């Protein structure tokens, strides 16, 4: 009337759970992974600004971005920029235009499926982070003239803020700013 149940070792149960988690992680597409990492980066930026901690930026955000850099593409960044920056603002129009050029003939205007509310205001660090991501994509695609234009705007925008939490991101933007100018033969314009 009663069945005897064989008890499994805890190690066997843990191994089964780990295998299931690995399958889910392996099934996750690079686009979904990139989007998650970028959203995590904005949360880290927000907490770094709150704590006034610049080392947190260098340690986590820039390393996370470097880990997904090869998987980033224009469509992922379009969705990210649209979600993070207020619609109708000048940076959004500029960045989306540059991303459309980077995307080339494969331009698909699909609405964002995130369902998040539109941000009304955004941290300057998040805005500069969006500029940095777009500049990195343009440099990776060897679109130095477009990268130069975006980096010029980013440097002007950085100059309008006086925040030490922007220093790490600003240093990276200045790096790409000089790289784009050098690659287009306009280094003397800096």
Helices and strands as residue ranges (DSSP letters): H 10-27, H 30-51, H 55-56, I 57-61, H 62-68, G 69-71, H 74-84, H 90-103, G 104-106, H 124-140, H 144-159, G 164-166, H 167-183, G 187-189
